[in-house]
Each structure stands twice: as structure tokens, then as C-alpha cells.
Amino acid sequence: MKLPSPPQKARCSLPPTPPSFTAYDAANFTSYMHLLTLASGGASPEEMARDVFGVDPECDPQAAEKIVDAHLKRANWLLVSGYRDLFTPVG
């Protein structure tokens, strides 16, 4: 399934790993949702690397796989439990 790309390509750095919602997560929320949608539609990691991150998996397949895997893991964390931080009052 081919979806339109998010407004901006996600950063190609690795996402954070703390068990709380971060500014990085907020900045990449649309990309996380795009990844989850593509994954549920059966997209390959190569397609996700190209469509979401603008990374050519043929040039650096290991980097593309690492970026997709890390962001997909973070997106799944957000879907399962991280979303709770969105509803926690600050202060």
C-alpha cells in the first residue's frame, strides 16, 4: 500500500529509548504513524526506509534497516503504552 509521504522526511537519527514521550517523539509522531500504517499494509522495510526516511536502502542496507527497526519499535511502544504520556498533565 502506497501512502503519501508525511510533510517532512523523518530524521535519520535513531529515536530515543527512555520510557517516556520526548520532544523527538512529538516531532516524529506523524512518521511513527506512517510507519505503523505501512507495516500493517505489508510494506517492506526497504519501502519504509525510502518512503518515510528518504533513505535509499540499496546504498546502505544496514543503516536503512537499523533506522526503520528502531523507529518502528518506538512507534509500537507509543501505540501500546507510550500514548499515556500524552494524557498526563504537566507540572
MARBA-3410 file (N, C-alpha, C, O; in Angstrom, 1 decimal):
91
0.8,-1.2,0.0,0.0,0.0,0.0,0.9,1.2,0.0,1.8,1.4,0.8 ~ 0.7,2.1,-0.9,1.5,3.3,-1.0,0.7,4.5,-0.5,-0.4,4.8,-1.0 ~ 1.2,5.1,0.6,0.5,6.3,1.1,1.4,7.5,0.8,2.5,7.4,0.5 ~ 0.7,8.7,0.8,1.5,9.9,0.6,2.6,10.0,1.7,2.3,9.6,2.8 ~ 3.7,10.6,1.4,4.7,10.8,2.4,4.3,11.8,3.4,3.5,12.7,3.0
4.8,11.7,4.6,4.5,12.8,5.6,5.0,14.1,5.1,5.9,14.1,4.2 ~ 4.6,15.2,5.7,5.0,16.5,5.2,6.5,16.7,5.1,7.0,17.3,4.2 ~ 7.2,16.1,6.1,8.7,16.2,6.1,9.2,14.8,6.3,8.5,13.9,6.9 ~ 10.4,14.5,5.7,11.0,13.2,6.0,11.4,13.2,7.4,11.9,14.2,8.0 ~ 11.3,12.1,8.0,11.7,11.9,9.4,13.2,12.0,9.5,13.9,11.8,8.5
13.7,12.3,10.7,15.1,12.4,10.9,15.7,11.0,10.7,15.1,10.0,11.0 ~ 16.9,11.0,10.2,17.6,9.7,10.0,18.4,9.3,11.2,19.1,8.3,11.2 ~ 18.3,10.0,12.3,19.0,9.6,13.6,18.1,8.5,14.2,16.9,8.3,13.8 ~ 18.6,7.9,15.2,17.9,6.9,15.9,17.0,7.5,17.0,17.3,8.5,17.6 ~ 15.8,7.0,17.2,14.9,7.6,18.2,15.4,7.4,19.6,16.3,6.5,19.9
14.8,8.1,20.6,15.2,7.9,22.0,14.7,6.6,22.5,13.8,6.0,21.9 ~ 15.2,6.2,23.7,14.8,5.0,24.3,14.2,5.1,25.7,13.8,4.1,26.3 ~ 14.1,6.3,26.2,13.5,6.4,27.6,12.1,6.0,27.6,11.4,6.2,26.6 ~ 11.6,5.5,28.7,10.2,5.1,28.7,9.2,6.3,29.0,8.3,6.2,29.8 ~ 9.5,7.3,28.3,8.6,8.5,28.4,8.6,9.2,27.0,9.5,9.1,26.2
7.5,9.9,26.7,7.3,10.6,25.5,8.3,11.8,25.5,8.3,12.6,26.5 ~ 9.0,12.0,24.4,10.0,13.0,24.3,9.7,14.0,23.2,8.8,13.8,22.5 ~ 10.5,15.1,23.2,10.3,16.1,22.1,10.6,15.5,20.8,10.0,15.8,19.8 ~ 11.5,14.5,20.7,11.8,13.8,19.5,10.6,13.0,19.0,10.2,13.1,17.8 ~ 9.9,12.4,20.0,8.7,11.7,19.6,7.6,12.6,19.1,6.9,12.3,18.1
7.5,13.8,19.7,6.5,14.7,19.2,6.8,15.2,17.8,5.9,15.3,17.0 ~ 8.1,15.4,17.6,8.5,15.9,16.2,8.3,14.8,15.2,8.2,15.2,14.0 ~ 8.3,13.6,15.6,8.3,12.5,14.6,7.0,11.7,14.7,6.9,10.6,14.2 ~ 6.0,12.2,15.4,4.7,11.5,15.6,4.1,11.0,14.3,3.7,9.9,14.1 ~ 4.0,11.9,13.3,3.4,11.6,12.0,4.2,10.5,11.3,3.6,9.6,10.7
5.5,10.5,11.4,6.3,9.5,10.8,6.1,8.2,11.5,6.0,7.1,10.8 ~ 5.9,8.2,12.8,5.6,6.9,13.5,4.3,6.3,13.0,4.2,5.1,12.8 ~ 3.3,7.2,12.9,2.0,6.7,12.4,2.1,6.2,11.0,1.5,5.2,10.6 ~ 2.9,6.9,10.2,3.1,6.5,8.8,3.8,5.1,8.7,3.4,4.2,8.0 ~ 4.8,4.9,9.6,5.5,3.6,9.6,4.5,2.5,10.0,4.5,1.4,9.4
3.7,2.7,11.1,2.7,1.7,11.5,1.7,1.4,10.4,1.3,0.2,10.2 ~ 1.3,2.4,9.7,0.3,2.2,8.6,1.0,1.3,7.5,0.4,0.4,7.0 ~ 2.2,1.7,7.1,2.9,1.0,6.1,3.1,-0.5,6.5,2.9,-1.4,5.7 ~ 3.6,-0.7,7.8,3.8,-2.0,8.3,2.6,-2.9,8.3,2.6,-4.0,7.9 ~ 1.4,-2.3,8.7,0.2,-3.0,8.7,-0.3,-3.4,7.3,-1.1,-4.3,7.1
0.1,-2.6,6.3,-0.2,-2.9,5.0,0.7,-3.8,4.2,0.6,-4.1,3.1 ~ 1.7,-4.3,5.0,2.7,-5.3,4.4,3.8,-4.7,3.7,4.5,-5.4,2.9 ~ 4.1,-3.4,3.9,5.3,-2.8,3.2,6.6,-3.4,3.7,6.7,-3.8,4.9 ~ 7.5,-3.5,2.9,8.8,-4.0,3.2,9.6,-2.9,4.0,9.3,-1.7,3.9 ~ 10.6,-3.3,4.8,11.5,-2.4,5.4,12.1,-1.4,4.4,12.4,-0.2,4.7
12.5,-1.9,3.2,13.1,-1.1,2.2,12.1,0.0,1.8,12.5,1.2,1.6 ~ 10.8,-0.3,1.6,9.9,0.7,1.2,9.7,1.7,2.3,9.6,2.9,2.0 ~ 9.7,1.3,3.6,9.5,2.2,4.7,10.7,3.1,4.8,10.6,4.3,5.0 ~ 11.9,2.6,4.6,13.1,3.4,4.6,13.1,4.5,3.6,13.4,5.7,3.8 ~ 12.6,4.1,2.4,12.6,5.1,1.3,11.5,6.1,1.5,11.7,7.3,1.3
10.3,5.6,1.8,9.1,6.5,1.9,9.1,7.4,3.1,8.7,8.6,3.0 ~ 9.5,6.9,4.3,9.4,7.7,5.5,10.7,8.5,5.8,10.6,9.6,6.2 ~ 11.8,7.9,5.5,13.1,8.5,5.9,13.9,9.1,4.7,14.8,9.8,4.9 ~ 13.4,8.7,3.5,14.2,9.2,2.3,15.5,8.6,2.2,16.5,9.2,1.6 ~ 15.7,7.4,2.7,16.9,6.6,2.7,16.9,5.6,1.6,15.9,4.9,1.5
17.9,5.5,0.8,18.0,4.5,-0.3,18.6,3.3,0.3,19.8,3.2,0.6 ~ 17.7,2.2,0.5,18.2,1.0,1.1,19.3,0.3,0.3,20.0,-0.6,0.8 ~ 19.3,0.6,-1.0,20.3,-0.1,-1.9,21.7,0.5,-1.6,22.7,-0.2,-1.8 ~ 21.8,1.8,-1.2,23.1,2.4,-1.0,23.7,2.0,0.4,24.9,1.7,0.5 ~ 22.8,1.8,1.4,23.3,1.4,2.7,22.2,0.6,3.4,21.5,1.1,4.2
22.1,-0.7,3.0,21.0,-1.5,3.5,21.0,-1.7,5.1,20.0,-1.8,5.7 ~ 22.2,-1.7,5.7,22.3,-1.9,7.1,21.8,-0.7,7.9,21.1,-0.8,8.8 ~ 22.2,0.5,7.4,21.7,1.7,8.0,20.2,1.9,7.9,19.5,2.2,8.8 ~ 19.7,1.6,6.7,18.3,1.7,6.4,17.5,0.7,7.3,16.5,1.1,7.9 ~ 18.0,-0.5,7.5,17.3,-1.5,8.3,17.3,-1.0,9.8,16.3,-1.2,10.5
18.4,-0.5,10.2,18.6,-0.1,11.6,17.6,1.1,11.9,17.0,1.1,13.0 ~ 17.6,2.1,11.0,16.7,3.2,11.2,15.2,2.8,11.3,14.5,3.2,12.1 ~ 14.8,2.0,10.3,13.4,1.5,10.3,13.1,0.7,11.5,12.1,0.9,12.2 ~ 13.9,-0.3,11.9,13.7,-1.1,13.0,13.5,-0.3,14.3,12.6,-0.5,15.1 ~ 14.5,0.6,14.5,14.5,1.4,15.7,13.2,2.3,15.8,12.6,2.4,16.9
12.8,3.0,14.7,11.7,3.8,14.7,10.4,3.0,14.8,9.4,3.4,15.4 ~ 10.3,1.9,14.2,9.2,1.0,14.2,9.0,0.5,15.7,7.8,0.4,16.2 ~ 10.1,0.1,16.3,10.0,-0.3,17.7,9.4,0.8,18.6,8.6,0.6,19.4 ~ 9.9,2.0,18.4,9.5,3.2,19.1,8.0,3.5,18.8,7.2,3.8,19.8 ~ 7.6,3.4,17.6,6.2,3.6,17.2,5.3,2.6,17.9,4.2,2.9,18.4
5.7,1.3,17.9,4.9,0.3,18.6,4.9,0.5,20.1,3.8,0.3,20.7 ~ 6.0,1.0,20.7,5.9,1.3,22.1,4.9,2.4,22.4,4.1,2.4,23.3 ~ 4.9,3.5,21.5,4.0,4.6,21.6,2.5,4.1,21.5,1.7,4.5,22.3 ~ 2.3,3.2,20.6,1.0,2.6,20.4,0.5,1.8,21.6,-0.7,1.9,22.0 ~ 1.4,1.0,22.2,1.0,0.1,23.3,0.9,0.8,24.6,0.0,0.6,25.4
1.9,1.6,25.0,1.9,2.2,26.3,2.4,3.7,26.4,2.0,4.4,27.3 ~ 3.2,4.1,25.4,3.7,5.5,25.5,2.7,6.6,25.3,2.8,7.7,25.7 ~ 1.6,6.2,24.7,0.5,7.2,24.5,0.0,7.8,25.8,-0.5,8.9,25.8 ~ 0.1,7.0,26.9,-0.4,7.5,28.2,0.2,8.9,28.5,-0.4,9.7,29.2 ~ 1.5,9.0,28.1,2.2,10.3,28.4,1.5,11.5,27.8,1.6,12.6,28.2
0.8,11.3,26.7,0.1,12.3,26.0,-1.1,12.9,26.8,-1.5,14.0,26.6 ~ -1.5,12.1,27.8,-2.7,12.5,28.6,-2.4,12.8,30.0,-3.3,13.0,30.9 ~ -1.1,12.8,30.3,-0.6,13.1,31.7,-0.4,14.6,31.8,0.4,15.2,31.1 ~ -1.1,15.2,32.8,-0.9,16.7,33.0,0.6,17.0,33.3,1.2,16.3,34.1 ~ 1.1,18.1,32.8,2.5,18.5,33.0,2.4,19.5,34.2,1.6,20.4,34.3
3.4,19.3,35.1,3.5,20.2,36.2,2.9,19.7,37.4,3.0,20.4,38.5
END
